[in-house]
Amino acid sequence: MKGREKERMYMSEREQRKLQIIVKLTQNKLSRWQAQKILGVSETTVRRYLRAYEKKGLMFVKHGNFGRIPKNKTSQGLKDRVETLVREKYFDFNITHLQEKLEKVEGIRLSRFTLGKWMNEWKMVKRKRKRRREYKARFQRDRLPQRGLMLQFDGSHHRWFADKVSCLIAAIDDATNEIPYAEFFTSEDTQNCMKVVQEILKRYGLFHVLYVDRAGVYGGPKRPEFSQMQRACEELGIHFIYAESPQGKGRVERLFGTLQDRLVAEMRLKGIQTLEEANRFLHEEFLPNHYTPKFTQPPEDPESAYRPLPPNVDLTDHFCFKEWRQITNDHTVTWHGWRFVIDEPLSHSIVNHYLEFRRHPDKLVEVFYNQKPIQLKMIKRGVQNLRLSVDYKKSKSLGIKTANFPIF
């Protein structure tokens, strides 16, 4: 009886009920018809149960593979090897990313179910932070049908590499999830955002819409009347759309979530420590080999909406810092604390007209009147006539140490 009771301990409730009915049937306490109705099986199945009970005894209730090791069971040695890899090398990978990395790099092929079960067992599952949800009325918006119709644009400050906070500025195509261009910077400022847009225009041409948030660099509440980014894009015919909430530009927000999950782990494996190394890895390896094959999709309309740049357009004339100064009654202008007089013969007065100062990223300053260069002379002792378009160093008000305003 002790052996029988021990076997019963490993039986399910259904198996125990089946055993009790068959035992009672052999003891003539039940008829076959009653056993058939209680078990809910056919008469043929009841006869099969009786033959199995006579042959195997109590174990007839168990399946024929009970106690056998499945042929497809993963060995304990492989499980231990995977656990070591996860704890020492891939500790910051999610399950899907880890499954891909184990197959491509380590030569270990596992199902996502098996790997997820092991990760939960080891308490190594990478879980997302739960944020407080805002319950607002939102509506599904279909993707635009063509590449180049709309790009969502944003920057993400994060500890991308070397445990230092840097900013990844990126654009994503609304139709295909493609990343036309992205680059790491130290900050999300106007000059860096202009560089990213300028690179997209050089590679693909003019797109139609730039979808951004309401940060000050794009002309949000901090700069509601003027933004250098908005001005440069609208000069080229690119329309600005401002998102009312982060969910409005959810595609680029989810992009940064994906990159913070996968790109950070990949760069850690490569031992990347500098911006130059990070940008090289991003453009040469991660985007073409990891992101594009897995996360992009074909557009609904295969025809591209990108427009070629006009042949006479110089992007540096648009993606620079432009400021306008009004000409006073004595034909002088003031710019960042420096006073200049127009040093060209004039056939008529241009008082109250405006001069356009263009400051380029390489610190080159140009001055234009009516889209034509004009020469100025600085009103300051010891300074001769100033020429146009010569590299300069900013004055104190512009953040440069030297106070000498050179020729321009």
C-alpha positions in Angstrom: 0.0 0.0 0.0 2.8 2.4 0.7 4.1 2.0 -2.9 0.6 2.6 -4.2 0.1 5.7 -2.1 3.5 7.0 -3.3 2.4 6.5 -6.9 -0.9 8.3 -6.1 1.1 11.3 -5.0 2.2 11.9 -8.5 -1.2 11.6 -10.1 -3.5 14.4 -11.0 -7.0 14.6 -9.7 -8.4 13.4 -13.1 -6.0 10.4 -13.1 -7.0 9.5 -9.5 -10.7 9.6 -10.5 -10.0 7.3 -13.5 -8.1 4.9 -11.3 -10.8 4.7 -8.7 -13.5 4.0 -11.3 -11.5 1.2 -13.0 -10.7 -0.4 -9.6 -14.4 -0.4 -8.7 -15.3 -1.8 -12.1 -12.8 -4.7 -11.5 -14.4 -5.3 -8.1 -17.9 -5.4 -9.6 -19.0 -2.4 -7.7 -19.8 -0.6 -10.9 -21.1 -1.7 -14.3 -19.3 -0.9 -17.5 -22.2 1.3 -18.5 -21.9 3.3 -15.2 -18.1 3.6 -15.6 -18.6 4.8 -19.2 -21.0 7.5 -18.1 -18.9 8.7 -15.2 -15.7 8.9 -17.2 -17.4 10.3 -20.2 -15.8 7.9 -22.6 -17.0 5.2 -25.0 -17.4 1.5 -24.2 -14.3 0.7 -26.3 -12.2 3.1 -24.2 -13.4 1.5 -21.0 -12.3 -1.9 -22.3 -8.9 -0.4 -23.3 -8.6 1.0 -19.7 -9.3 -2.5 -18.3 -6.6 -4.2 -20.5 -4.1 -1.5 -19.6 -4.9 -1.9 -15.8 -4.4 -5.7 -16.0 -1.1 -5.2 -17.8 0.5 -2.1 -16.1 -1.3 -1.8 -12.8 -1.7 1.6 -11.3 0.5 3.3 -13.9 -2.0 2.7 -16.7 -3.3 6.2 -16.0 0.0 7.7 -17.0 0.9 8.5 -20.6 3.4 6.2 -22.3 6.1 8.9 -22.2 5.7 9.5 -18.5 9.1 9.6 -16.9 11.0 9.7 -20.2 13.3 12.6 -21.1 12.0 14.4 -24.2 14.2 14.3 -27.2 13.9 18.0 -27.7 14.8 18.9 -24.1 17.6 21.4 -23.8 20.6 20.0 -21.9 21.5 21.4 -18.5 25.0 22.2 -19.7 23.6 24.5 -22.4 21.3 26.1 -19.9 24.2 26.8 -17.6 26.2 28.2 -20.5 23.4 30.6 -21.5 23.0 31.7 -17.9 26.7 32.5 -17.7 26.5 34.5 -20.9 23.4 36.4 -19.7 24.9 37.3 -16.3 28.4 38.3 -17.6 27.9 39.6 -21.1 24.2 40.2 -22.1 22.7 41.4 -18.8 21.2 44.5 -20.4 19.5 42.8 -23.4 15.8 42.2 -23.7 14.6 38.7 -24.6 14.1 39.2 -28.3 17.4 41.0 -28.7 19.2 38.3 -26.6 17.7 35.6 -28.7 19.0 37.2 -31.9 22.5 37.8 -30.3 22.8 34.2 -29.1 22.0 32.8 -32.5 24.2 35.2 -34.5 27.2 35.5 -32.2 27.2 32.5 -29.9 25.7 30.0 -32.3 23.0 29.0 -29.8 19.5 28.7 -31.1 16.6 28.8 -28.6 12.9 29.5 -28.8 11.7 32.7 -27.3 9.4 30.7 -24.9 12.3 28.7 -23.6 14.6 31.7 -23.2 11.8 33.8 -21.6 11.1 30.9 -19.1 14.8 30.7 -18.2 15.1 34.5 -17.9 12.2 34.7 -15.5 13.7 31.8 -13.5 17.0 33.7 -13.2 15.1 37.0 -12.5 17.0 38.6 -15.4 14.1 39.9 -17.4 14.6 43.5 -18.5 11.3 45.2 -17.7 10.2 48.7 -18.8 9.5 51.4 -16.3 5.8 51.9 -15.7 4.7 55.5 -16.2 1.6 57.2 -15.0 -0.9 57.0 -17.8 -2.8 60.0 -19.0 -6.3 59.1 -20.1 -7.0 61.4 -23.0 -9.0 61.0 -26.2 -6.6 59.7 -28.9 -7.2 58.4 -32.3 -5.3 56.1 -34.6 -3.6 57.8 -37.4 -2.6 55.8 -40.5 0.9 56.1 -41.9 1.4 58.5 -44.8 1.7 56.5 -48.1 5.0 57.8 -49.4 8.6 58.2 -48.3 9.5 61.8 -47.8 6.1 63.2 -47.1 6.7 63.6 -43.3 9.6 63.1 -41.0 9.2 63.0 -37.3 12.2 64.7 -35.6 13.4 64.9 -32.0 16.4 64.5 -29.7 17.0 62.1 -26.8 19.3 62.8 -23.9 20.4 59.5 -22.4 23.4 57.6 -21.1 24.1 56.2 -24.5 27.7 55.1 -24.0 30.6 55.3 -21.4 28.0 56.1 -18.7 27.9 59.8 -20.0 24.8 61.7 -21.0 24.8 62.7 -24.6 22.0 63.6 -27.1 21.0 61.5 -30.1 19.2 63.7 -32.7 17.3 61.7 -35.2 14.5 61.7 -37.8 12.2 58.9 -38.8 10.2 58.6 -41.9 6.5 58.3 -41.1 5.8 55.9 -44.0 8.6 53.4 -43.6 10.2 53.8 -40.2 13.5 54.5 -42.0 16.0 56.7 -40.2 17.2 59.1 -42.9 19.9 60.5 -40.6 20.9 60.4 -36.9 23.9 61.6 -35.0 25.2 61.9 -31.5 25.9 65.4 -30.0 26.6 66.9 -26.7 23.3 68.8 -26.7 20.1 69.4 -28.7 20.8 72.9 -29.8 19.9 74.8 -33.0 23.2 74.3 -34.8 23.1 70.5 -34.2 19.5 70.2 -35.3 20.3 72.2 -38.4 23.2 69.8 -39.2 20.9 66.7 -39.1 18.3 68.3 -41.4 21.0 69.5 -43.7 22.4 66.0 -44.0 19.0 64.6 -44.8 18.5 67.2 -47.6 22.0 66.4 -49.1 21.3 62.6 -49.1 17.6 62.5 -50.2 16.4 65.9 -51.2 13.6 68.1 -50.0 10.9 66.4 -47.9 7.5 68.0 -47.3 6.7 68.2 -43.5 8.9 68.2 -40.4 6.9 67.0 -37.3 8.5 68.3 -34.0 7.6 68.9 -30.4 7.2 72.4 -28.8 10.8 72.7 -27.6 12.3 76.1 -27.8 14.8 75.1 -30.5 11.9 74.4 -32.8 9.9 77.6 -31.9 7.8 76.3 -29.0 6.5 78.4 -26.1 10.0 79.7 -25.2 10.4 81.2 -28.7 6.8 81.5 -30.0 7.6 84.2 -32.6 10.9 83.0 -34.2 13.1 79.9 -34.5 16.2 79.6 -36.7 15.2 76.0 -37.4 11.7 76.9 -38.5 13.0 79.8 -40.6 15.6 77.7 -42.4 13.1 75.0 -43.3 10.3 77.3 -44.4 12.7 79.1 -46.7 13.1 75.8 -48.5 9.4 75.0 -48.6 9.4 72.5 -45.7 6.3 72.9 -43.5 6.5 72.7 -39.7 3.9 70.8 -37.6 4.0 71.0 -33.8 2.8 68.0 -31.8 0.3 68.7 -29.1 1.7 65.9 -26.9 4.5 63.2 -26.9 1.9 60.7 -28.1 1.3 62.8 -31.2 4.8 62.0 -32.5 4.7 58.5 -31.0 6.7 57.0 -33.9 9.9 58.9 -33.0 9.3 58.4 -29.3 9.1 54.7 -29.8 12.2 54.8 -31.9 14.2 56.2 -29.0 12.8 53.5 -26.8 14.0 50.9 -29.2 17.4 52.5 -29.6 17.8 53.0 -25.8 17.1 49.3 -25.4 19.2 47.9 -28.2 21.8 50.4 -29.3 23.1 51.0 -25.7 23.7 47.3 -25.2 25.4 46.9 -28.6 27.7 49.9 -28.0 28.6 48.5 -24.6 29.7 45.2 -26.1 31.9 47.2 -28.6 33.5 49.2 -25.7 32.6 52.6 -27.3 33.8 55.6 -25.3 33.7 58.7 -27.6 31.2 60.5 -29.8 33.3 59.8 -32.9 33.3 56.0 -32.2 29.5 56.1 -31.4 28.6 57.9 -34.6 30.9 55.6 -36.7 29.2 52.5 -35.2 25.7 54.0 -35.6 26.2 54.7 -39.3 28.4 51.9 -40.4 27.1 48.9 -38.5 23.9 49.5 -36.4 21.6 51.2 -38.8 22.4 49.2 -41.9 22.8 45.8 -40.2 20.6 45.8 -37.1 17.9 48.5 -37.4 16.9 48.7 -41.1 16.4 45.0 -41.9 14.3 44.4 -38.8 12.3 47.6 -38.1 11.6 49.2 -41.5 8.7 48.4 -43.8 7.8 49.1 -47.4 5.6 52.2 -48.0 2.1 51.9 -49.4 3.1 53.9 -52.5 6.6 52.9 -53.7 7.1 56.3 -55.4 9.2 58.6 -53.3 8.0 62.0 -52.4 11.4 63.5 -51.9 12.0 66.4 -54.3 15.5 67.2 -55.7 17.2 70.3 -54.5 17.2 73.1 -57.0 20.6 73.4 -58.7 21.1 77.0 -57.5 20.4 76.3 -53.8 23.3 76.5 -51.4 22.2 75.0 -48.1 24.7 77.0 -46.1 22.8 80.1 -47.1 19.8 78.8 -45.3 21.2 76.7 -42.4 23.0 79.5 -40.6 22.0 82.0 -37.9 20.3 85.0 -39.5 19.7 88.3 -37.7 18.4 91.6 -39.0 19.4 95.1 -37.9 17.7 98.3 -38.9 19.9 101.1 -40.4 19.8 104.3 -38.4 19.7 107.8 -39.8 23.5 108.1 -40.0 23.6 104.8 -41.9 25.0 102.8 -39.0 23.9 99.5 -37.4 24.6 97.9 -34.1 25.2 94.2 -33.8 25.9 92.5 -30.5 27.5 95.6 -29.0 29.6 96.5 -32.1 28.7 99.6 -34.2 29.3 99.6 -37.9 28.9 102.2 -40.7 28.2 101.2 -44.3 31.4 101.6 -46.3 30.0 101.7 -49.8 28.9 104.6 -52.0 25.1 104.8 -52.0 23.1 106.5 -54.7 20.2 106.9 -52.3 19.4 106.7 -48.7 18.6 103.3 -47.2 17.7 104.6 -43.7 15.2 102.3 -41.8 16.1 99.4 -44.2 17.5 96.2 -42.8 20.9 94.5 -43.1 21.0 90.7 -42.8 23.8 89.2 -40.7 24.5 85.5 -41.4 26.6 83.7 -38.9 27.8 80.2 -40.1 28.8 77.2 -37.9 32.4 77.8 -38.8 32.2 81.3 -37.2 32.1 83.0 -40.6 30.0 86.1 -40.7 28.5 87.7 -43.8 26.4 90.8 -44.2 23.8 91.3 -46.9 21.5 94.0 -48.1 18.7 93.1 -50.5 20.4 89.6 -50.9 23.7 91.2 -52.0 26.9 91.4 -49.9 27.7 94.8 -48.5 30.9 96.2 -46.9 30.9 97.6 -43.4 33.5 99.6 -41.4 33.7 99.2 -37.6 33.5 102.5 -35.7 36.5 101.8 -33.4 40.0 103.3 -33.0 42.8 101.5 -34.7 40.6 99.5 -36.9 40.8 100.0 -40.6 38.1 99.4 -43.2 36.6 95.9 -42.7 36.2 93.4 -45.5 33.4 91.0 -45.9 33.4 87.2 -45.2 36.5 86.8 -43.1 36.6 84.4 -40.2 36.0 86.2 -36.9 36.0 85.5 -33.2 32.9 86.5 -31.2 32.8 89.5 -28.9 32.3 89.1 -25.2 28.5 89.2 -25.6 28.8 86.2 -27.9 30.8 84.1 -25.5 34.4 84.4 -27.0 37.3 85.3 -24.8 39.0 87.8 -27.1 37.5 91.3 -27.5 39.2 92.0 -30.8 36.6 92.0 -33.6 38.5 91.0 -36.7 37.9 91.9 -40.3 34.7 90.7 -41.9 
